[in-house]
Amino acid sequence: MLQQILDDMYIDPEVLAELSEEQTQYLLQDERGQIRRYMEWSEREEKKPQSPSKKKSHKKINWKQGADGDIWVWVMGDHRNDRPYEELLENSRRLEANRLAEEELRIQRINKATTRRTREKVESRGGSKEEETEGGRGQTSQGETDLEQKRRKAEEAAIYASLKEANLAKEQEKRLEQQRREAERKGKELREKEIALKAARVSGEFLLCTREKANEYAKSQEDLKRQVSQRTEDLYMSASEVRADQVRMAENEKDKVEQIWQVQLRKIKLADKERARVAKRARDEVRKSRCNSQDMDGLKLDELLKKNAKINKTSSNASLSKKPTCRADVISWYKNDQFPKGAGIKKGSKIPEVWFHGCINRTEAGTLLKDKRSGSFLVRLSEKVWGYALSYKDDSRVKHFLIDATGVNYQFFGTDQISHTSLGELVKYHKERPITFTGQEILTDSCGQSTSPPDYQELM
């Protein structure tokens, strides 16, 4: 009970008033130890160098004030022009889906345009090379024709020069000059016509290409709109499915949390009821002991002797000293008092229980339980009290609980413990219920003998 009070850091005032002087001093001693540790911790904290104080920031938040002087608040959905929250979420998801679709199609369009421009550049380079080749061939043929005419005219001029006089030679030269100019003019006109025809052909091809490109652009825009619409719808449906999954998962998680909370609440209520029951029983036991002492004071000598004789009949340990003096006394006490009661012996036989051990100390018990799993236990004969010690393997260490066997029943030391008619009943009870509320020690696995002969041989 004292350990439970120290663990809970709380004691009922009625229970405190009914504690013995020894128990009260024990609580006060533990309280003084806690105060001392707190003072030492305070001194260490004061000696630690203080961290430099942070610079105060001049930033601050100014809340918008309403007409009534309080902070201006807008509750969405209360105004008649406000749209429902679900509609706002749906519009937001549609806009986001539309933006993503347009971004994807824009990237695809850029890639297609880059590929088309690259292909056109390659084709245009091949066409320009062919035109340069054809132009060079035309100029070569034209030059050959002019040379042939000049050679022929020169031969004729030489013949005429030998027949005619100098004046005829001058007229011939003028005529030749006129012919040359006429030939150049005709050649120039011919070249201009060729250029005009070529320009007209190029213009027609350009117009045709422009018309085709315009039709292709209009068609591509229609396809783009259709793709954007389709992609927007797909993204919106995907976002809606994700949102629905998130809502469903949140609801499932909420149900799980609610179930866990309900389980914890039930455990807390049961623990509170058990704690209240234990405290009430402790108060009743203390009150009953006081009443018994008052009744004993009012009895006459004959009645007192009769009552004492009755107590001696019900308890064979009334004449025991407060504490065993040696190991031999404990062994003798077990043989004469406990063995006839069947303490540590299976019912209907003379075979000891698996968990029962002889008079071994804490170290030996810890060695036996060292490699066992949590929940393993053994019950050994104690050398310190007229009773037993239950050694329990916890997660981090081995715990030891003293069992009082001085009366008719068996129980752990303390005024708030449950009494049992036999040692086996005590072990069986705590296989289902914990020894303490804080530790939750449930007895699961019995720890048997590891040596031969067994350590309880001297008791039998």
C-alpha positions as a LaTeX table, in Angstrom:
\begin{tabular}{lrrr}
\hline
Residue & $x$ (\AA) & $y$ (\AA) & $z$ (\AA) \\
\hline
Met1 & 0.00 & 0.00 & 0.00 \\
Leu2 & 2.85 & 2.39 & 0.85 \\
Gln3 & 4.47 & 1.67 & $-2.50$ \\
Gln4 & 1.18 & 2.40 & $-4.26$ \\
Ile5 & 0.91 & 5.74 & $-2.42$ \\
Leu6 & 4.47 & 6.66 & $-3.47$ \\
Asp7 & 3.78 & 5.67 & $-7.08$ \\
Asp8 & 0.47 & 7.58 & $-7.28$ \\
Met9 & 1.85 & 10.60 & $-5.33$ \\
Tyr10 & $-1.53$ & 10.85 & $-3.61$ \\
Ile11 & $-3.06$ & 9.56 & $-0.38$ \\
Asp12 & $-6.64$ & 9.78 & 0.78 \\
Pro13 & $-6.93$ & 11.99 & 3.91 \\
Glu14 & $-8.90$ & 9.32 & 5.76 \\
Val15 & $-6.28$ & 6.69 & 4.98 \\
Leu16 & $-3.50$ & 9.07 & 6.08 \\
Ala17 & $-5.21$ & 9.62 & 9.42 \\
Glu18 & $-5.46$ & 5.87 & 9.99 \\
Leu19 & $-1.81$ & 5.02 & 9.15 \\
Ser20 & 0.49 & 3.87 & 11.91 \\
Glu21 & 3.35 & 6.02 & 13.17 \\
Glu22 & 5.94 & 3.89 & 11.38 \\
Gln23 & 4.15 & 4.15 & 8.04 \\
Thr24 & 3.67 & 7.92 & 8.48 \\
Gln25 & 7.38 & 8.39 & 9.19 \\
Tyr26 & 8.25 & 6.35 & 6.12 \\
Leu27 & 6.10 & 8.61 & 3.94 \\
Leu28 & 7.61 & 11.75 & 5.51 \\
Gln29 & 11.13 & 10.41 & 4.94 \\
Asp30 & 10.41 & 9.79 & 1.28 \\
Glu31 & 8.88 & 13.26 & 0.98 \\
Arg32 & 12.00 & 14.84 & 2.51 \\
Gly33 & 14.11 & 12.89 & 0.01 \\
Gln34 & 12.05 & 14.26 & $-2.86$ \\
Ile35 & 12.41 & 17.82 & $-1.53$ \\
Arg36 & 16.17 & 17.36 & $-1.16$ \\
Arg37 & 16.52 & 16.09 & $-4.73$ \\
Tyr38 & 14.46 & 19.01 & $-5.98$ \\
Met39 & 16.66 & 21.53 & $-4.15$ \\
Glu40 & 19.81 & 19.93 & $-5.56$ \\
Trp41 & 18.34 & 20.07 & $-9.03$ \\
Ser42 & 17.43 & 23.76 & $-8.54$ \\
Glu43 & 21.00 & 24.58 & $-7.47$ \\
Arg44 & 22.43 & 22.80 & $-10.53$ \\
Glu45 & 20.08 & 24.69 & $-12.81$ \\
Glu46 & 21.06 & 28.03 & $-11.25$ \\
Lys47 & 24.77 & 27.29 & $-11.74$ \\
Lys48 & 24.35 & 26.50 & $-15.43$ \\
Pro49 & 25.35 & 29.37 & $-17.76$ \\
Gln50 & 22.31 & 31.13 & $-19.05$ \\
Ser51 & 21.83 & 31.18 & $-22.78$ \\
Pro52 & 22.01 & 34.65 & $-24.38$ \\
Ser53 & 18.62 & 36.24 & $-24.58$ \\
Lys54 & 17.14 & 36.45 & $-28.03$ \\
Lys55 & 16.79 & 39.82 & $-29.65$ \\
Lys56 & 13.32 & 41.16 & $-29.49$ \\
Ser57 & 11.69 & 41.27 & $-32.88$ \\
His58 & 9.89 & 44.43 & $-33.87$ \\
Lys59 & 7.49 & 42.49 & $-36.04$ \\
Lys60 & 3.94 & 42.31 & $-34.85$ \\
Ile61 & 0.50 & 41.43 & $-36.08$ \\
Asn62 & $-2.28$ & 43.99 & $-36.24$ \\
Trp63 & $-5.71$ & 42.43 & $-36.42$ \\
Lys64 & $-8.37$ & 44.09 & $-38.50$ \\
Gln65 & $-11.05$ & 45.64 & $-36.31$ \\
Gly66 & $-14.76$ & 45.39 & $-36.99$ \\
Ala67 & $-17.46$ & 48.00 & $-36.47$ \\
Asp68 & $-18.03$ & 46.75 & $-32.92$ \\
Gly69 & $-14.36$ & 47.21 & $-32.01$ \\
Asp70 & $-13.60$ & 43.46 & $-31.87$ \\
Ile71 & $-11.45$ & 41.48 & $-34.28$ \\
Trp72 & $-13.04$ & 41.31 & $-37.71$ \\
Val73 & $-14.17$ & 37.74 & $-38.44$ \\
Trp74 & $-15.71$ & 36.32 & $-41.60$ \\
Val75 & $-17.48$ & 32.98 & $-41.26$ \\
Met76 & $-17.59$ & 31.30 & $-44.66$ \\
Gly77 & $-21.03$ & 30.08 & $-45.65$ \\
Asp78 & $-23.08$ & 32.39 & $-43.42$ \\
His79 & $-23.57$ & 35.13 & $-46.03$ \\
Arg80 & $-26.29$ & 34.67 & $-48.64$ \\
Asn81 & $-23.81$ & 35.23 & $-51.50$ \\
Asp82 & $-21.29$ & 32.70 & $-50.16$ \\
Arg83 & $-20.97$ & 29.47 & $-52.06$ \\
Pro84 & $-20.88$ & 26.16 & $-50.16$ \\
Tyr85 & $-17.49$ & 24.89 & $-49.12$ \\
Glu86 & $-17.84$ & 21.72 & $-51.20$ \\
Glu87 & $-18.55$ & 23.82 & $-54.30$ \\
Leu88 & $-15.44$ & 25.92 & $-53.65$ \\
Leu89 & $-13.35$ & 22.77 & $-53.31$ \\
Glu90 & $-14.80$ & 21.34 & $-56.52$ \\
Asn91 & $-14.08$ & 24.55 & $-58.47$ \\
Ser92 & $-10.56$ & 24.63 & $-57.06$ \\
Arg93 & $-9.96$ & 21.04 & $-58.16$ \\
Arg94 & $-11.33$ & 21.77 & $-61.65$ \\
Leu95 & $-9.09$ & 24.84 & $-62.05$ \\
Glu96 & $-6.06$ & 22.88 & $-60.90$ \\
Ala97 & $-6.89$ & 20.04 & $-63.31$ \\
Asn98 & $-7.34$ & 22.54 & $-66.18$ \\
Arg99 & $-3.99$ & 24.17 & $-65.39$ \\
Leu100 & $-2.19$ & 20.83 & $-65.35$ \\
Ala101 & $-3.79$ & 19.76 & $-68.65$ \\
Glu102 & $-2.85$ & 23.02 & $-70.39$ \\
Glu103 & 0.71 & 22.73 & $-69.09$ \\
Glu104 & 1.06 & 19.17 & $-70.40$ \\
Leu105 & $-0.34$ & 20.05 & $-73.84$ \\
Arg106 & 1.82 & 23.19 & $-74.04$ \\
Ile107 & 4.93 & 21.11 & $-73.52$ \\
Gln108 & 3.78 & 18.65 & $-76.20$ \\
Arg109 & 3.06 & 21.51 & $-78.63$ \\
Ile110 & 6.50 & 23.03 & $-78.08$ \\
Asn111 & 8.15 & 19.68 & $-78.77$ \\
Lys112 & 6.17 & 19.21 & $-82.01$ \\
Ala113 & 6.96 & 22.77 & $-83.22$ \\
Thr114 & 10.66 & 22.26 & $-82.52$ \\
Thr115 & 10.67 & 19.02 & $-84.52$ \\
Arg116 & 8.81 & 20.62 & $-87.47$ \\
Arg117 & 11.16 & 23.63 & $-87.63$ \\
Thr118 & 14.17 & 21.36 & $-87.63$ \\
Arg119 & 12.74 & 19.32 & $-90.52$ \\
Glu120 & 11.91 & 22.48 & $-92.56$ \\
Lys121 & 15.43 & 23.84 & $-92.10$ \\
Val122 & 16.91 & 20.62 & $-93.44$ \\
Glu123 & 14.58 & 20.66 & $-96.48$ \\
Ser124 & 15.21 & 24.38 & $-97.23$ \\
Arg125 & 18.95 & 23.83 & $-97.24$ \\
Gly126 & 18.60 & 21.07 & $-99.85$ \\
Gly127 & 16.35 & 23.26 & $-102.15$ \\
Ser128 & 18.70 & 26.29 & $-102.11$ \\
Lys129 & 21.61 & 24.12 & $-103.20$ \\
Glu130 & 19.62 & 22.85 & $-106.24$ \\
Glu131 & 18.65 & 26.43 & $-107.31$ \\
Glu132 & 22.26 & 27.60 & $-107.15$ \\
Thr133 & 23.27 & 24.71 & $-109.43$ \\
Glu134 & 20.57 & 25.51 & $-112.04$ \\
Gly135 & 21.46 & 29.27 & $-112.05$ \\
Gly136 & 25.10 & 28.52 & $-112.70$ \\
Arg137 & 24.22 & 26.30 & $-115.64$ \\
Gly138 & 22.02 & 29.06 & $-117.25$ \\
Gln139 & 24.72 & 31.72 & $-117.01$ \\
Thr140 & 27.27 & 29.42 & $-118.64$ \\
Ser141 & 25.04 & 28.71 & $-121.67$ \\
Gln142 & 24.22 & 32.42 & $-122.09$ \\
Gly143 & 27.90 & 33.35 & $-122.08$ \\
Glu144 & 28.68 & 30.77 & $-124.75$ \\
Thr145 & 25.94 & 32.24 & $-127.02$ \\
Asp146 & 27.31 & 35.80 & $-126.73$ \\
Leu147 & 30.83 & 34.71 & $-127.64$ \\
Glu148 & 29.58 & 32.86 & $-130.68$ \\
Gln149 & 27.75 & 35.97 & $-131.96$ \\
Lys150 & 30.73 & 38.21 & $-131.39$ \\
Arg151 & 33.01 & 35.84 & $-133.28$ \\
Arg152 & 30.64 & 35.67 & $-136.23$ \\
Lys153 & 30.16 & 39.44 & $-136.38$ \\
Ala154 & 33.90 & 39.96 & $-136.21$ \\
Glu155 & 34.44 & 37.70 & $-139.22$ \\
Glu156 & 31.76 & 39.55 & $-141.19$ \\
Ala157 & 33.25 & 42.91 & $-140.22$ \\
Ala158 & 36.65 & 41.75 & $-141.42$ \\
Ile159 & 35.20 & 40.73 & $-144.81$ \\
Tyr160 & 33.26 & 43.98 & $-145.16$ \\
Ala161 & 36.24 & 46.02 & $-144.03$ \\
Ser162 & 38.27 & 44.66 & $-146.90$ \\
Leu163 & 35.52 & 45.66 & $-149.40$ \\
Lys164 & 34.21 & 48.93 & $-148.04$ \\
Glu165 & 35.77 & 52.10 & $-147.04$ \\
Ala166 & 36.38 & 53.57 & $-143.68$ \\
Asn167 & 32.93 & 55.21 & $-143.45$ \\
Leu168 & 31.21 & 51.91 & $-143.98$ \\
Ala169 & 33.36 & 50.48 & $-141.21$ \\
Lys170 & 32.09 & 53.16 & $-138.85$ \\
Glu171 & 28.44 & 52.46 & $-139.76$ \\
Gln172 & 29.09 & 48.78 & $-139.27$ \\
Glu173 & 30.47 & 49.46 & $-135.85$ \\
Lys174 & 27.40 & 51.53 & $-134.98$ \\
Arg175 & 25.14 & 48.75 & $-136.19$ \\
Leu176 & 27.07 & 46.20 & $-134.22$ \\
Glu177 & 26.76 & 48.35 & $-131.13$ \\
Gln178 & 22.99 & 48.65 & $-131.61$ \\
Gln179 & 22.69 & 44.90 & $-132.08$ \\
Arg180 & 24.72 & 44.27 & $-128.96$ \\
Arg181 & 22.54 & 46.62 & $-126.95$ \\
Glu182 & 19.40 & 45.03 & $-128.36$ \\
Ala183 & 20.69 & 41.60 & $-127.43$ \\
Glu184 & 21.45 & 42.75 & $-123.91$ \\
Arg185 & 18.00 & 44.31 & $-123.61$ \\
Lys186 & 16.29 & 41.15 & $-124.79$ \\
Gly187 & 18.41 & 39.06 & $-122.48$ \\
Lys188 & 17.53 & 41.36 & $-119.60$ \\
Glu189 & 13.80 & 41.17 & $-120.43$ \\
Leu190 & 14.05 & 37.42 & $-120.64$ \\
Arg191 & 15.72 & 37.22 & $-117.27$ \\
Glu192 & 13.11 & 39.56 & $-115.75$ \\
Lys193 & 10.30 & 37.40 & $-117.14$ \\
Glu194 & 11.93 & 34.32 & $-115.68$ \\
Ile195 & 12.28 & 36.06 & $-112.33$ \\
Ala196 & 8.64 & 37.23 & $-112.45$ \\
Leu197 & 7.44 & 33.72 & $-113.33$ \\
Lys198 & 9.54 & 32.25 & $-110.55$ \\
Ala199 & 8.24 & 34.88 & $-108.08$ \\
Ala200 & 4.65 & 34.18 & $-109.15$ \\
Arg201 & 5.21 & 30.47 & $-108.71$ \\
Val202 & 6.77 & 31.03 & $-105.28$ \\
Ser203 & 3.93 & 33.41 & $-104.31$ \\
Gly204 & 1.33 & 30.86 & $-105.35$ \\
Glu205 & 3.09 & 28.17 & $-103.41$ \\
Phe206 & 3.32 & 30.52 & $-100.42$ \\
Leu207 & $-0.38$ & 31.36 & $-100.58$ \\
Leu208 & $-1.25$ & 27.70 & $-100.91$ \\
Cys209 & 1.05 & 26.85 & $-98.02$ \\
Thr210 & $-0.39$ & 29.68 & $-95.92$ \\
Arg211 & $-3.93$ & 28.50 & $-96.56$ \\
Glu212 & $-2.99$ & 24.94 & $-95.69$ \\
Lys213 & $-1.20$ & 26.11 & $-92.56$ \\
Ala214 & $-4.21$ & 28.22 & $-91.55$ \\
Asn215 & $-6.50$ & 25.23 & $-91.95$ \\
Glu216 & $-4.02$ & 23.05 & $-90.09$ \\
Tyr217 & $-3.71$ & 25.65 & $-87.31$ \\
Ala218 & $-7.49$ & 25.91 & $-86.91$ \\
Lys219 & $-7.74$ & 22.13 & $-86.81$ \\
Ser220 & $-4.89$ & 21.93 & $-84.29$ \\
Gln221 & $-6.61$ & 24.51 & $-82.08$ \\
Glu222 & $-9.80$ & 22.48 & $-82.10$ \\
Asp223 & $-7.83$ & 19.34 & $-81.26$ \\
Leu224 & $-6.01$ & 21.26 & $-78.53$ \\
Lys225 & $-9.26$ & 22.42 & $-76.96$ \\
Arg226 & $-10.66$ & 18.91 & $-77.11$ \\
Gln227 & $-7.48$ & 17.47 & $-75.56$ \\
Val228 & $-7.45$ & 20.12 & $-72.82$ \\
Ser229 & $-11.09$ & 19.40 & $-72.02$ \\
Gln230 & $-10.52$ & 15.64 & $-71.96$ \\
Arg231 & $-7.35$ & 15.90 & $-69.88$ \\
Thr232 & $-9.03$ & 18.34 & $-67.48$ \\
Glu233 & $-11.87$ & 15.90 & $-66.94$ \\
Asp234 & $-9.43$ & 13.02 & $-66.36$ \\
Leu235 & $-7.39$ & 15.00 & $-63.83$ \\
Tyr236 & $-10.55$ & 16.19 & $-62.07$ \\
Met237 & $-11.85$ & 12.64 & $-61.75$ \\
Ser238 & $-8.46$ & 11.47 & $-60.43$ \\
Ala239 & $-8.37$ & 14.30 & $-57.88$ \\
Ser240 & $-11.96$ & 13.49 & $-56.84$ \\
Glu241 & $-11.05$ & 9.83 & $-56.31$ \\
Val242 & $-7.98$ & 10.79 & $-54.27$ \\
Arg243 & $-10.09$ & 13.17 & $-52.19$ \\
Ala244 & $-12.71$ & 10.47 & $-51.60$ \\
Asp245 & $-10.00$ & 8.00 & $-50.53$ \\
Gln246 & $-8.55$ & 10.57 & $-48.13$ \\
Val247 & $-11.97$ & 11.24 & $-46.60$ \\
Arg248 & $-12.62$ & 7.51 & $-46.25$ \\
Met249 & $-9.21$ & 6.92 & $-44.64$ \\
Ala250 & $-9.77$ & 9.85 & $-42.27$ \\
Glu251 & $-13.14$ & 8.42 & $-41.22$ \\
Asn252 & $-11.62$ & 4.96 & $-40.65$ \\
Glu253 & $-8.78$ & 6.50 & $-38.63$ \\
Lys254 & $-11.28$ & 8.48 & $-36.60$ \\
Asp255 & $-13.24$ & 5.30 & $-35.83$ \\
Lys256 & $-10.04$ & 3.52 & $-34.75$ \\
Val257 & $-9.04$ & 6.41 & $-32.49$ \\
Glu258 & $-12.54$ & 6.45 & $-31.00$ \\
Gln259 & $-12.37$ & 2.72 & $-30.29$ \\
Ile260 & $-8.93$ & 3.01 & $-28.69$ \\
Trp261 & $-10.14$ & 5.94 & $-26.60$ \\
Gln262 & $-13.19$ & 3.99 & $-25.44$ \\
Val263 & $-11.02$ & 1.02 & $-24.44$ \\
Gln264 & $-8.65$ & 3.28 & $-22.51$ \\
Leu265 & $-11.60$ & 5.03 & $-20.87$ \\
Arg266 & $-13.02$ & 1.69 & $-19.71$ \\
Lys267 & $-9.63$ & 0.67 & $-18.32$ \\
Ile268 & $-9.30$ & 3.98 & $-16.48$ \\
Lys269 & $-12.77$ & 3.61 & $-15.01$ \\
Leu270 & $-12.05$ & 0.05 & $-13.90$ \\
Ala271 & $-8.74$ & 1.16 & $-12.36$ \\
Asp272 & $-10.50$ & 4.00 & $-10.53$ \\
Lys273 & $-13.14$ & 1.62 & $-9.22$ \\
Glu274 & $-10.48$ & $-0.86$ & $-8.11$ \\
Arg275 & $-8.47$ & 1.91 & $-6.43$ \\
Ala276 & $-11.57$ & 3.19 & $-4.63$ \\
Arg277 & $-12.45$ & $-0.36$ & $-3.58$ \\
Val278 & $-8.95$ & $-0.98$ & $-2.24$ \\
Ala279 & $-8.94$ & 2.32 & $-0.35$ \\
Lys280 & $-12.37$ & 1.58 & 1.12 \\
Arg281 & $-11.26$ & $-1.88$ & 2.19 \\
Ala282 & $-8.12$ & $-0.42$ & 3.78 \\
Arg283 & $-10.21$ & 2.08 & 5.71 \\
Asp284 & $-12.60$ & $-0.67$ & 6.78 \\
Glu285 & $-9.73$ & $-2.87$ & 7.95 \\
Val286 & $-8.17$ & $-0.07$ & 9.97 \\
Arg287 & $-11.55$ & 0.85 & 11.44 \\
Lys288 & $-12.26$ & $-2.81$ & 12.21 \\
Ser289 & $-8.89$ & $-3.23$ & 13.90 \\
Arg290 & $-9.62$ & $-0.17$ & 16.06 \\
Cys291 & $-13.04$ & $-1.51$ & 16.96 \\
Asn292 & $-11.52$ & $-4.87$ & 17.87 \\
Ser293 & $-8.97$ & $-3.17$ & 20.09 \\
Gln294 & $-11.74$ & $-1.19$ & 21.80 \\
Asp295 & $-13.76$ & $-4.37$ & 22.28 \\
Met296 & $-10.74$ & $-6.08$ & 23.79 \\
Asp297 & $-10.32$ & $-3.21$ & 26.26 \\
Gly298 & $-13.89$ & $-3.63$ & 27.48 \\
Leu299 & $-13.73$ & $-7.39$ & 28.04 \\
Lys300 & $-13.29$ & $-8.98$ & 31.44 \\
Leu301 & $-10.36$ & $-11.22$ & 32.22 \\
Asp302 & $-12.30$ & $-14.46$ & 31.67 \\
Glu303 & $-13.65$ & $-13.28$ & 28.35 \\
Leu304 & $-10.18$ & $-12.11$ & 27.30 \\
Leu305 & $-8.70$ & $-15.52$ & 28.09 \\
Lys306 & $-11.46$ & $-17.25$ & 26.12 \\
Lys307 & $-10.92$ & $-14.95$ & 23.13 \\
Asn308 & $-7.14$ & $-15.47$ & 23.29 \\
Ala309 & $-7.65$ & $-19.22$ & 23.35 \\
Lys310 & $-9.88$ & $-18.94$ & 20.31 \\
Ile311 & $-7.22$ & $-16.97$ & 18.46 \\
Asn312 & $-4.59$ & $-19.56$ & 19.36 \\
Lys313 & $-6.81$ & $-22.26$ & 17.90 \\
Thr314 & $-7.27$ & $-20.42$ & 14.59 \\
Ser315 & $-3.66$ & $-19.38$ & 14.23 \\
Ser316 & $-0.74$ & $-21.58$ & 15.12 \\
Asn317 & 1.73 & $-18.73$ & 14.43 \\
Ala318 & 0.61 & $-16.40$ & 17.21 \\
Ser319 & 3.64 & $-17.29$ & 19.33 \\
Leu320 & 6.14 & $-16.63$ & 16.54 \\
Ser321 & 8.67 & $-13.88$ & 16.95 \\
Lys322 & 8.58 & $-10.87$ & 14.69 \\
Lys323 & 11.48 & $-12.09$ & 12.52 \\
Pro324 & 13.28 & $-15.42$ & 12.02 \\
Thr325 & 16.67 & $-15.64$ & 13.72 \\
Cys326 & 18.34 & $-18.20$ & 11.46 \\
Arg327 & 17.84 & $-20.48$ & 8.48 \\
Ala328 & 17.19 & $-23.51$ & 10.69 \\
Asp329 & 14.22 & $-21.77$ & 12.33 \\
Val330 & 12.65 & $-21.11$ & 8.93 \\
Ile331 & 13.10 & $-24.73$ & 7.82 \\
Ser332 & 11.67 & $-26.00$ & 11.10 \\
Trp333 & 8.71 & $-23.60$ & 10.82 \\
Tyr334 & 7.91 & $-24.87$ & 7.31 \\
Lys335 & 8.12 & $-28.54$ & 8.32 \\
Asn336 & 5.97 & $-28.15$ & 11.41 \\
Asp337 & 3.44 & $-25.53$ & 10.23 \\
Gln338 & 3.39 & $-25.07$ & 6.45 \\
Phe339 & 4.01 & $-28.56$ & 5.11 \\
Pro340 & 0.96 & $-30.00$ & 6.91 \\
Lys341 & $-1.11$ & $-27.21$ & 5.28 \\
Gly342 & 0.17 & $-28.23$ & 1.84 \\
Ala343 & 1.95 & $-24.92$ & 1.13 \\
Gly344 & 3.69 & $-25.27$ & $-2.23$ \\
Ile345 & 2.34 & $-28.81$ & $-2.67$ \\
Lys346 & $-0.08$ & $-29.91$ & $-5.38$ \\
Lys347 & $-3.54$ & $-30.76$ & $-4.11$ \\
Gly348 & $-4.18$ & $-34.46$ & $-3.59$ \\
Ser349 & $-0.49$ & $-35.39$ & $-3.77$ \\
Lys350 & 2.85 & $-34.85$ & $-2.11$ \\
Ile351 & 4.56 & $-33.48$ & $-5.23$ \\
Pro352 & 5.77 & $-29.85$ & $-4.96$ \\
Glu353 & 4.51 & $-27.25$ & $-7.41$ \\
Val354 & 6.78 & $-26.37$ & $-10.35$ \\
Trp355 & 7.15 & $-22.79$ & $-9.12$ \\
Phe356 & 7.97 & $-23.80$ & $-5.50$ \\
His357 & 11.59 & $-23.50$ & $-4.30$ \\
Gly358 & 13.39 & $-23.96$ & $-1.02$ \\
Cys359 & 15.21 & $-21.45$ & 1.14 \\
Ile360 & 17.22 & $-19.58$ & $-1.53$ \\
Asn361 & 18.26 & $-15.91$ & $-1.52$ \\
Arg362 & 17.53 & $-13.07$ & $-3.97$ \\
Thr363 & 20.75 & $-13.59$ & $-5.94$ \\
Glu364 & 20.04 & $-17.26$ & $-6.58$ \\
Ala365 & 16.46 & $-16.44$ & $-7.58$ \\
Gly366 & 17.72 & $-13.76$ & $-9.99$ \\
Thr367 & 20.14 & $-16.27$ & $-11.54$ \\
Leu368 & 17.32 & $-18.75$ & $-12.15$ \\
Leu369 & 15.13 & $-16.08$ & $-13.79$ \\
Lys370 & 17.93 & $-14.36$ & $-15.72$ \\
Asp371 & 17.40 & $-16.13$ & $-19.05$ \\
Lys372 & 13.63 & $-16.48$ & $-18.70$ \\
Arg373 & 11.13 & $-14.34$ & $-20.55$ \\
Ser374 & 9.01 & $-11.63$ & $-18.95$ \\
Gly375 & 6.25 & $-12.99$ & $-16.74$ \\
Ser376 & 8.28 & $-15.90$ & $-15.38$ \\
Phe377 & 8.15 & $-16.37$ & $-11.59$ \\
Leu378 & 9.03 & $-18.59$ & $-8.65$ \\
Val379 & 8.00 & $-18.76$ & $-4.98$ \\
Arg380 & 10.77 & $-19.37$ & $-2.45$ \\
Leu381 & 10.95 & $-19.71$ & 1.33 \\
Ser382 & 12.08 & $-16.40$ & 2.85 \\
Glu383 & 14.75 & $-16.04$ & 5.54 \\
Lys384 & 13.64 & $-12.52$ & 6.50 \\
Val385 & 9.98 & $-13.08$ & 7.42 \\
Trp386 & 7.70 & $-15.90$ & 8.44 \\
Gly387 & 6.48 & $-16.44$ & 4.92 \\
Tyr388 & 7.60 & $-16.56$ & 1.33 \\
Ala389 & 9.05 & $-14.35$ & $-1.39$ \\
Leu390 & 7.65 & $-14.27$ & $-4.93$ \\
Ser391 & 10.38 & $-13.42$ & $-7.48$ \\
Tyr392 & 9.02 & $-12.04$ & $-10.77$ \\
Lys393 & 10.96 & $-11.48$ & $-14.06$ \\
Asp394 & 10.06 & $-8.04$ & $-15.49$ \\
Asp395 & 11.26 & $-6.54$ & $-18.77$ \\
Ser396 & 14.30 & $-4.87$ & $-17.22$ \\
Arg397 & 14.84 & $-6.50$ & $-13.81$ \\
Val398 & 13.69 & $-9.10$ & $-11.29$ \\
Lys399 & 11.12 & $-7.95$ & $-8.71$ \\
His400 & 10.62 & $-9.55$ & $-5.28$ \\
Phe401 & 7.35 & $-9.50$ & $-3.29$ \\
Leu402 & 7.10 & $-10.76$ & 0.31 \\
Ile403 & 4.15 & $-13.01$ & 1.23 \\
Asp404 & 2.85 & $-12.96$ & 4.81 \\
Ala405 & 2.00 & $-16.43$ & 6.14 \\
Thr406 & 1.81 & $-15.69$ & 9.89 \\
Gly407 & $-1.99$ & $-15.87$ & 9.97 \\
Val408 & $-4.51$ & $-18.33$ & 8.68 \\
Asn409 & $-4.44$ & $-16.90$ & 5.15 \\
Tyr410 & $-1.74$ & $-15.87$ & 2.68 \\
Gln411 & $-1.34$ & $-12.33$ & 1.35 \\
Phe412 & 1.29 & $-9.85$ & 0.20 \\
Phe413 & 2.58 & $-7.48$ & 2.86 \\
Gly414 & 0.38 & $-4.39$ & 3.24 \\
Thr415 & $-3.08$ & $-3.55$ & 4.49 \\
Asp416 & $-4.65$ & $-3.33$ & 1.04 \\
Gln417 & $-3.86$ & $-6.85$ & $-0.12$ \\
Ile418 & $-6.31$ & $-9.67$ & $-0.77$ \\
Ser419 & $-6.11$ & $-12.71$ & 1.51 \\
His420 & $-6.10$ & $-16.25$ & 0.10 \\
Thr421 & $-6.73$ & $-19.56$ & 1.82 \\
Ser422 & $-3.62$ & $-21.20$ & 0.38 \\
Leu423 & $-0.37$ & $-20.34$ & $-1.33$ \\
Gly424 & $-1.55$ & $-22.00$ & $-4.53$ \\
Glu425 & $-4.73$ & $-19.88$ & $-4.55$ \\
Leu426 & $-2.60$ & $-16.72$ & $-4.30$ \\
Val427 & $-0.50$ & $-17.77$ & $-7.30$ \\
Lys428 & $-3.58$ & $-18.78$ & $-9.29$ \\
Tyr429 & $-5.28$ & $-15.45$ & $-8.56$ \\
His430 & $-2.34$ & $-13.39$ & $-9.82$ \\
Lys431 & $-2.09$ & $-15.42$ & $-13.01$ \\
Glu432 & $-5.20$ & $-13.51$ & $-14.07$ \\
Arg433 & $-4.84$ & $-10.21$ & $-12.19$ \\
Pro434 & $-1.73$ & $-8.05$ & $-11.71$ \\
Ile435 & 0.10 & $-7.83$ & $-8.41$ \\
Thr436 & 0.28 & $-4.00$ & $-8.57$ \\
Phe437 & $-1.56$ & $-1.45$ & $-10.65$ \\
Thr438 & 1.60 & 0.36 & $-11.76$ \\
Gly439 & 3.70 & $-2.67$ & $-12.67$ \\
Gln440 & 0.91 & $-4.84$ & $-14.10$ \\
Glu441 & 2.76 & $-8.02$ & $-13.07$ \\
Ile442 & 0.86 & $-11.04$ & $-14.42$ \\
Leu443 & 2.24 & $-14.50$ & $-13.54$ \\
Thr444 & 2.58 & $-16.47$ & $-16.79$ \\
Asp445 & 5.47 & $-18.99$ & $-16.73$ \\
Ser446 & 6.59 & $-21.07$ & $-13.77$ \\
Cys447 & 10.35 & $-21.31$ & $-13.17$ \\
Gly448 & 11.29 & $-24.81$ & $-12.04$ \\
Gln449 & 14.41 & $-26.46$ & $-10.66$ \\
Ser450 & 17.79 & $-26.24$ & $-12.39$ \\
Thr451 & 19.84 & $-28.41$ & $-10.04$ \\
Ser452 & 19.72 & $-31.97$ & $-8.77$ \\
Pro453 & 18.82 & $-32.62$ & $-6.02$ \\
Pro454 & 16.19 & $-29.81$ & $-5.92$ \\
Asp455 & 16.65 & $-26.90$ & $-3.53$ \\
Tyr456 & 13.50 & $-27.85$ & $-1.56$ \\
Gln457 & 14.81 & $-31.31$ & $-0.61$ \\
Glu458 & 15.74 & $-30.21$ & 2.91 \\
Leu459 & 12.12 & $-29.13$ & 3.51 \\
Met460 & 10.46 & $-32.45$ & 2.71 \\
\hline
\end{tabular}
